[in-house]
Amino acid sequence: MRNVDAAKALLIQSARRLETARRELNEGSIAYSIRSSQESVELALKAALRLLGIEYPKKHDVSPALMKFRDRFPAWFPVDEMADVSRKLMEKREPAMYGDELSTTPADLLFSRPEAEEALRYAEQAHEAVKKLFAEYSA
């Protein structure tokens, strides 16, 4: 039962980051929206792994664990897509926080609104897929 409770807590945190990503995008904080979208994806996917009893890596990109344990997921779960999303958004995590320190370019100048909208869509997709996994697991 502990795995389920821990997984639920991660999914709740994912939802909070998703709300933050939406709000920040609406307020024009592009980089913070991307960062929050990445965190939402990370937390949602870690919730999925925890739900299935898989110890997730203590790293921001969980794609290796998704791929390694792909057979533990239902056939409908988009493992490949979620692994790709995890990798893509993890690459934006640090620049979205710090900007480009070598060129001293602030984070919000590194990304476009369409990039933030795409990151938000990825986060929404990941969150919905994991919510469906929870629903199936509980049924």
Secondary structure as GFF3:
##gff-version 3
##sequence-region A 1 139
A	DSSP	alpha_helix	2	26	.	.	.	ID=ss1
A	DSSP	alpha_helix	30	51	.	.	.	ID=ss2
A	DSSP	alpha_helix	63	68	.	.	.	ID=ss3
A	DSSP	three_ten_helix	70	72	.	.	.	ID=ss4
A	DSSP	alpha_helix	79	98	.	.	.	ID=ss5
A	DSSP	alpha_helix	107	110	.	.	.	ID=ss6
A	DSSP	alpha_helix	113	138	.	.	.	ID=ss7
###
